[in-house]
Amino acid sequence: MLAIQGLKCIYDTGARGWAIELALSGEGEEAVRRFDVDGPDDAEMLIEAFEDSTSSAFDPATGEIIFAYEYADFGADDEEEDEDEDAEDEDAEEEASEDGTDEDEKKGKQ
């Protein structure tokens, strides 16, 4: 595996096509690999994936580009609050049904 140091979007005027160049380093070597892409939208998508990733690598044996991401769990506190609110809602529903009348019964009497 070689670490990806940077990406470059290229329009090859000779071949009249778009490509991405990867600047790679690792295992005591540095290299540049070029891959054809369908157009500028695909190149932009790859560049954004690289910028958003926490690490990226190229596997020369398989030709795969790997982008890895780490996500922080900011929602843990929100889930606990949601559970507390759900419990309060259930308690309120139980209190309403304890008076012996059902909402459907009330509507039928009107």
C-alpha positions in Angstrom: 0.0 0.0 0.0 1.2 3.5 -0.9 -0.1 6.6 0.9 -1.7 9.1 -1.4 0.0 12.5 -0.9 -2.2 14.4 -3.4 -4.5 14.3 -6.4 -4.4 16.4 -9.5 -7.1 16.8 -12.1 -5.7 16.8 -15.7 -7.2 17.4 -19.1 -5.0 15.6 -21.6 -5.2 17.7 -24.8 -3.5 14.9 -26.8 -5.9 12.2 -25.8 -8.7 14.7 -25.4 -9.8 13.1 -22.1 -9.8 13.7 -18.4 -7.5 12.0 -15.9 -6.5 12.0 -12.2 -2.9 11.9 -11.2 -2.1 10.4 -7.8 1.1 11.5 -6.0 2.1 8.4 -4.0 4.7 7.7 -1.4 5.6 4.8 0.9 8.0 1.9 1.4 10.9 4.2 0.5 9.6 5.2 -2.9 7.6 8.0 -4.5 5.5 7.6 -7.6 2.9 9.2 -9.8 0.0 7.2 -11.3 -2.5 8.5 -13.8 -6.0 7.2 -14.2 -8.5 8.1 -16.9 -11.9 9.3 -15.7 -15.1 10.0 -17.6 -15.2 13.7 -17.0 -14.6 16.7 -14.7 -17.5 15.6 -12.4 -15.8 12.2 -11.7 -12.5 14.0 -11.1 -14.1 16.4 -8.7 -15.8 13.6 -6.9 -12.5 11.8 -6.3 -10.8 15.0 -5.2 -13.6 15.7 -2.7 -13.4 12.1 -1.4 -9.6 12.6 -0.9 -10.0 15.9 0.9 -12.8 14.6 3.2 -10.9 11.4 4.1 -8.7 11.0 7.2 -6.3 8.7 5.3 -6.0 7.4 1.7 -3.9 4.7 0.0 -3.3 3.1 -3.3 -2.8 -0.7 -3.6 -0.6 -1.3 -6.6 -1.3 -5.0 -6.6 -5.1 -4.5 -7.1 -5.2 -1.0 -8.5 -7.6 0.1 -5.8 -7.8 3.6 -4.3 -8.9 3.4 -0.7 -10.3 6.4 1.2 -10.8 6.0 5.0 -13.0 8.1 7.2 -13.3 8.6 10.9 -16.6 9.9 12.2 -17.2 11.4 15.7 -20.2 10.2 17.6 -21.8 13.5 18.4 -25.4 12.1 18.6 -24.9 10.0 21.8 -26.3 12.7 24.1 -29.2 13.4 21.7 -30.3 9.8 21.8 -30.4 9.8 25.6 -32.6 12.9 25.5 -34.9 11.4 22.9 -35.3 8.3 25.1 -36.2 10.5 28.1 -38.8 12.4 26.0 -40.3 9.1 24.8 -40.6 7.8 28.3 -42.4 11.1 29.4 -44.8 10.8 26.4 -45.6 7.2 27.4 -46.3 8.2 31.0 -48.7 11.0 29.8 -50.6 8.5 27.6 -50.9 6.1 30.5 -52.3 8.8 32.7 -54.8 9.8 30.1 -56.0 6.2 29.7 -56.4 5.7 33.4 -59.5 7.9 33.6 -61.4 4.9 32.0 -62.4 6.6 28.8 -60.8 6.0 25.4 -60.4 8.7 22.8 -62.6 6.7 20.4 -65.3 6.4 23.0 -65.2 10.1 23.6 -65.6 10.8 19.8 -68.5 8.3 19.6 -70.5 10.1 22.3 -70.2 13.5 20.6 
